[in-house]
């Protein structure tokens, strides 16, 4: 008897990617064959995103594409768009099952018990009162260098533009013993780097006792075999003097901080309901640079938020330049139904939002080039992750510079090597020569 085939498509953040990988593993354990989304499958699972209206559109397109690939397949949608707009997703032509961001551990059972005779199954449950961290986990990662570990779910920030608290529910933290046992297993399986991820990892531990983000980092730091601990994203208010005091002795913590900004204008930050101002943000960066002088700072900036004047935007540009980001993820504001900002006055025309985003991305490109050039001729340690062509390998430094180096005689995947950084090869990438022995 042939195995049933299931294909996955994932939109959005690293948390969604982690969830998809965990769900994929549930199906593998039940004997299903995992296939590519562009292939014919018996089941298609689309893990949706709703951060922007374009994300919603892309989710709908993937559902329709799957139906065209196999008219008789079962098509299921999960994730944030499915959670916040369950009825809308359930009405998309071709969909069979909608599951949202809850009860994903039961997805195999839900699909196996589904009958098309009963029409579309809307299995989305209310999420806002949820207090339980659903223990999705990964035991068989395909990558063998860097592993993502989900330590936290949900958000209670309620920024005026953001739908995610309604999609993911309140803060729920994963139990420390579960995190540590997963890190131990990953270490035993040869992983050298882990990335701590979640919806708002700065909130880790607030619903538990005697644990917070710093404490879980320190516990992970003590596990042998793991050489690097990378944080997916944090907010500036977590960078206190106590935070700095605790992390300065953690040599495994990567010199790369994704500090969410969203705007470099205090007026707009207040309208966004962000809980910091530009002065506090700048102080956080200065404190981190006092410990990690070579740190890379990356961020997200929204352009064209309601009421953002040209002068406000120029303030944002100027502040971003002042900070000296290594990279800026910039995108035009997208009004989300159900959020306060969607009904704010002075909505900005799409062409102005897009033009401002283009200017911010141009700044990002210039800053990235300056950042990379500042390391030319210097030595750095690189964890090599993949071979991109014969004898040419690619990896990242601790501060997330993408490096390419030649090794004709040895396979250096999952090896940490000292290199001498050379010229910029293309956008965001540098050449290097191997300069030392294996670490």
N, C-alpha and C positions, 0 to 999 in steps of 0.2 A: 504494500500500500504506500503510495507517494505521500511524503510529508506535505502538509499544508504550508503555503508560503505567505509571509507577512512582510510588508514594506513600510518604512517609516519616513516621514518628512518632518523636520523640526524648524520652526521659526523662532527668532528672538534670542533670548539671553543664554548664558552658560547654565543657568538653573534648568531651563527647558531641555538643554542638551543632556544634562545629567539625568533628568527624569526620563527622557526618551531611552537612554542607554539602559536604565534600570528596568523599564517596561519591556524593552527588547529582550533583556535577559530572562524575564518571567516567561515569555513565549518560548525562548530557546529551551528552557528547563522543561517545558511541556511538550517538547518534540517538534516545534514549528521550525521551519527553515526561514532564516532572515534573508531577504533579497533587496536589491536596489529599488528605489521608488520609481525609476523609469522602466522597470521590468513588470511583466504580468504577475500579479499576486492574487491570492484568495482573499486577503485582508489588507487594507491600507489604514494606517493610523497617522493622522496629521496632528502634531502637537502645536497648537496655534499660539499666536502672540497678538496682543491688542495695544501695544504701546503707542502706535500711530494708526491712523485710518488706512495707511498703505499696508500695514501689517494685516489688518482685517481683510483687505482686498486680496492680498496674496494668499491668505488662508482659504478664502472662497475659491480662488483659482485652482489651488492644489486639490481641493475636494472634487472639483469638476474634472480636472485632469485625470485623477484616479478613476473616476467613473468611466471616462472614455477608454482608459487602458483595459479595464475589465468590467463590462456592464453587469456581470453577475457577482462581483466582489462585494464583501461587506466593508463599508467605509465608516470609520469612527474618527471623531475629533475630540481632542482633549486640550488642556492648556487654558490660557487666560481669556482669549476671545470666546471660547466655548463656555467658560465660567460666567463671564459678565453679560453675555448676550446669547444665552442658551436657546431661547425661542427663535432668534434670528438665525443662528447656526442650524438649528433643527429644520428650518424652512428652506435651506439651500438644496437645490436639486441634486440628488445623488447621495445625500447623507443617510446613514442608517442609525448611527449611535452617537450621542453626545454625552461626554463624561466630565468635562471641566477639570478642576485641580484637586479634587478630593476622591477618595476611594480608588485611586489608580492601582493599588495593589490587588484589586479585585477585577482588573480589566480583562484578564483571560477568561475568568468565569462569566463575566457579563457578555463577552462576545460569543463564547461557546453556547450560552443559553439563549442567545438572541434568535428570534424567528422573524423573517421578513414579512410573514403573514400578518404580524401585529403592527406593521408600519414603523415609523421612526421612534426609536427609544431615547427619550430625554432622561438620562440618569444623573443629571447635575443636582447636587445637594447644596443647601445653603452653607456658606463658608464663613460668614462674619462672626459666628459664635464658636468656631472651631478652636479647641485648645490642645489638640493632639498632633504631635509631629509624626506624620506617616512615614514609617521606616523603610522607604525605598532605598535599596543599596545596590552596589555594583560589585560583583565578585570576579568578573572576567573581562577586564578592560583590554581593548584591542591595541591601544597605544601602550608603549612600554617605557616611556620616559616620564611623562607628566600625567598626573591623575587629579581629577576634580573630585572634591569631597563636599557634599552638601551638608552644612552644619546647622542651617537655620531656614525657616520658612516664614512668610508673612511680613507685614510692615504696618506700623502705627503712626507714620509720619503725616500722612494725608496732605501732601503738597497739593496745591489748588488745581494743578494741571494733570495729576496722575491718577490713573484708574487702578493701579496695581494693588493697593490695599483692599479694594473691592473684589479683585480677582484672586488674591492669595490669602486674604483673611488676616487675623491678628498674628503677632509674633509668637512662633513656637520654636523652641530650641531642641536640637538633637541631644540626647543624653551623652555626657562625656565618655562613658565607657564604650558606647557604640562607635563614637568617632575614633577613639584610640585603638580599638580592636581592628577597625578598617585600615587605619594607618599602619599598624603592625603587619597586617596581611599584605598590604601594598608593598611595604618594605621587603618582606620575605619574597615577594614576586619580582623584585628587582627594580621597582620604581625609585627614582632619585628625587623627584620633585612632586609636591602636592600643592594644589590650589584650593584654598578655603573659599567656598562660595555659598551664596544664599541670597535671599531677596534684600536683606538689610543686615549684614553680618555684624555691624557695630552694635546691634541690639542683642547679639548672642548672650544667652544666660539670664536675661532680665525676667524670664518666667521660671527660672530654676533657682536653686539655692547654692550659694558659695562657688559660683563659676561665672566668668565673663570671658570676653574675647581674649584678653591678655592671658588669662589663666589657661585657657585651652591651647593657645599658641605655645606657652611654656611647657605644657605637658607633651604636646606633639614634638617639641624641640628636643626632648629627652629620648626620643625613639631613634635607635641606631639605624643606619642605612639610608635614611631620608636626609639629603644634603640641602634641600631648599624648601622653604615654606613661602608660598606666594599668597597675597591677599587679593581677592577678586575686586573689591571696591569698598571703600570706607568713606565716611563723611568727616569734614574737618573738625567738628566739635569733639571727636573722640581723642584728638591729639592734644592731650593735656601734659603738664609737666610730669605727672605720675606715669603716663603712657610712655613718654620718652625715656624716663628713668628705667622702666621695665624692659623696653625693647633694645636698649643700646648694647646689652650683653648677648643678644640673640643673633649669633653670626649666621644662622641658617635662614633668617628672615630676608627675603629678597628686597633689593634696593629699587623697588618699583611700587609706586603708590597711585592707584586710581582714586583720586579725590574728587568726588562729585561737586561741580560748581553750578552749572545750569545758567548762570548769568553773572557777568562781572559788573553789574550795576545794582547798587543797594536798593533803589526804588523797586526794581523788578524782582529782586530776591524777596522783598517783603510781600509783594503781590503774589508771588509763587508759594508763599508760606514756607519758605526755607528758613531754618532756625539759626542762621548765622549771617554775618555781613562780610564784605570783602576784607575788612581789616582783620577779622577773626580767621578768615581763610588764609590770608597772607601770613599771619602769625603761625598757623599750623604748618605751612610749607617751610618757613624759616626754622621752626623747631626740628622738623624731620631732616632738613639739610644740615643742621648742626651735628647730627649723628651719622647721616648718610650723605656726604657731600656730592657723591656721584649719582644720587637717586634720579630716576626718571619719574616725572609727574605727568600723568595723563588725566583727562577729564571729559565730561560731557557738557555741551553748551547748546541751549535752545535759542533759536533766533525768531524774532517776530512774535514774542509773547504779547498778549493783548495790552495795549497801552505803551508798548516799547517805541519810543521816538528814535529818530536817527541819532540824536545826541546820546540817548541811553545805549544804543547799540555801539556807538563809538567808545563809550566808557567801557563796555564789555570787551571790545577789541583791545583797548589800551591795557586793561587789567590782565588779559590773557598774555599779552606780550611782556608785561612786567613780571609775571610769574615765571615765564620761560618754560612753558609746557613742552614735553617731548612729543606729545600728540594730543589733538583735540578731536573728539567725536562730535560733530556739529550737525544739527538737523532742524528743519523748520518746525515751529510749533504746530501741533495737530490737535484741534479741539476734540475732546472725548466726552461724549454724552454721559451725563451722570457726575461730572466733575464741576466744581464751582467756576473754573476758568472758562469753560465752554460758554457760559452766559455773561462773561465780563463784557463791558462796553469797549469800544475802540479795538475791535478785531482787525488785525493787519492783513491787507490783501496778500494772496498767495505769491504773487510775483515779487513783492518786497521781501517776504519771509525767505523765499528761495535765494534771492540776490544777496541777502545778508548772510545766509548760510554759506554761499559760495565764497564770500569774502573771508569768513571765519576759517573755512577750509584752506584757502590760500595762505592765511597766516599760519595755520597748523603745518602746512608743507614747509614753509620757510623756517619755522621754529624747529621742526624735526631735522632739517638739513643742518642747522646750526648745532643742534644737540649731537648728532652723529659725528660731525667734523671735529667737535671738541675732544673726541676720543681717538682720533687718528694718530697712530704711532704709539699708542698706549697698550699695555697688556691687560687682558681680562680672562676670566674663566668662562668657558662656554660648555653648556650641556647640549650635546649634539642629539638631534631628535629624528632626523630622516636623511635619506640619500636622495638628492634631487636629480642627479645624473651620475654617470660612471665616475667614481672617485671624488665627487663633489658632495659635501655634506652640509647640512644646515642645522643651526641650533640658536639658542638665546643665551645672552649673558644674564647675570642676576638682575640687572636693571633693564632687561627685556629688549636689548639691541639684537636684531636679527643678523646672524653672522653666517657667512659661507666660507668654507675652507676645503682645501684639497687634502685627501689622504688616499693615495693610490694603493698602498700595500695593506692597510688595515681598515676593517669595518669599525667605525667609531660611534655608531648609534648607541645611545645611552651611556656614553663616556663623557666625563668632564675633563676638558683639556685647557691648558693655558695657551692663549693665542695672542698674536700681535695684530692689532686692528689696523686695517689699511683704508683704502678709499671707499667711497659710497658707490655701490654698483648700480642701484636703482632706488626707487622710493622705499625708504625705511629699511634698507639692507646694506651691509658693509662686507667687503672682502676681508679675509684675515689669513695669516699664516700660523700654523701650529708652532708654538714656541717652547713647549715644555712636555713633561711626561704626564701620564695618566694620573688622575687624582683618585 
